Amino acid sequence: MWEHAYYIDYRQDRAGWITSWWNRLANWSFAETQFDAAIGQGKPWRYPPSQTAR
């Protein structure tokens, strides 16, 4: 991990930055959906989103 990613807000507190990222910035719901799709238990998110008939 590079210092410029956290230094302004956290100074020398790398552990605090990692904890903050882990708890607030990671989208665990999205990760879970993608993981389920990877093991064949759901549909993955795709870009662009599928177009439905209008």
C-alpha positions as a Python dict, from the first residue, in 0.01 Angstrom:
ca = {
    (1, 'M'): (0, 0, 0),
    (2, 'W'): (132, 345, -87),
    (3, 'E'): (147, 621, 172),
    (4, 'H'): (-29, 874, -51),
    (5, 'A'): (-344, 663, -26),
    (6, 'Y'): (-393, 740, 340),
    (7, 'Y'): (-133, 979, 473),
    (8, 'I'): (-329, 1308, 468),
    (9, 'D'): (-615, 1168, 676),
    (10, 'Y'): (-437, 904, 884),
    (11, 'R'): (-69, 1009, 900),
    (12, 'Q'): (125, 709, 1038),
    (13, 'D'): (-189, 511, 1130),
    (14, 'R'): (-189, 246, 856),
    (15, 'A'): (-401, 10, 1064),
    (16, 'G'): (-665, 281, 1108),
    (17, 'W'): (-676, 341, 734),
    (18, 'I'): (-712, -29, 657),
    (19, 'T'): (-988, -64, 917),
    (20, 'S'): (-1170, 234, 769),
    (21, 'W'): (-1143, 96, 416),
    (22, 'W'): (-1250, -250, 523),
    (23, 'N'): (-1558, -127, 711),
    (24, 'R'): (-1674, 173, 509),
    (25, 'L'): (-1537, 175, 155),
    (26, 'A'): (-1555, -186, 42),
    (27, 'N'): (-1889, -280, -112),
    (28, 'W'): (-1936, -621, 49),
    (29, 'S'): (-2289, -668, -87),
    (30, 'F'): (-2159, -631, -444),
    (31, 'A'): (-1863, -859, -369),
    (32, 'E'): (-2096, -1124, -231),
    (33, 'T'): (-2319, -1106, -540),
    (34, 'Q'): (-2020, -1142, -772),
    (35, 'F'): (-1875, -1427, -568),
    (36, 'D'): (-2207, -1613, -576),
    (37, 'A'): (-2218, -1568, -953),
    (38, 'A'): (-1862, -1697, -984),
    (39, 'I'): (-1955, -2020, -809),
    (40, 'G'): (-2272, -2060, -1016),
    (41, 'Q'): (-2530, -1940, -763),
    (42, 'G'): (-2655, -1623, -926),
    (43, 'K'): (-2618, -1378, -1212),
    (44, 'P'): (-2316, -1148, -1230),
    (45, 'W'): (-2343, -773, -1268),
    (46, 'R'): (-2251, -670, -1621),
    (47, 'Y'): (-2176, -341, -1789),
    (48, 'P'): (-2362, -208, -1968),
    (49, 'P'): (-2670, -333, -1784),
    (50, 'S'): (-2895, -550, -1997),
    (51, 'Q'): (-3163, -360, -2185),
    (52, 'T'): (-3520, -473, -2128),
    (53, 'A'): (-3793, -450, -2388),
    (54, 'R'): (-3989, -125, -2366),
}
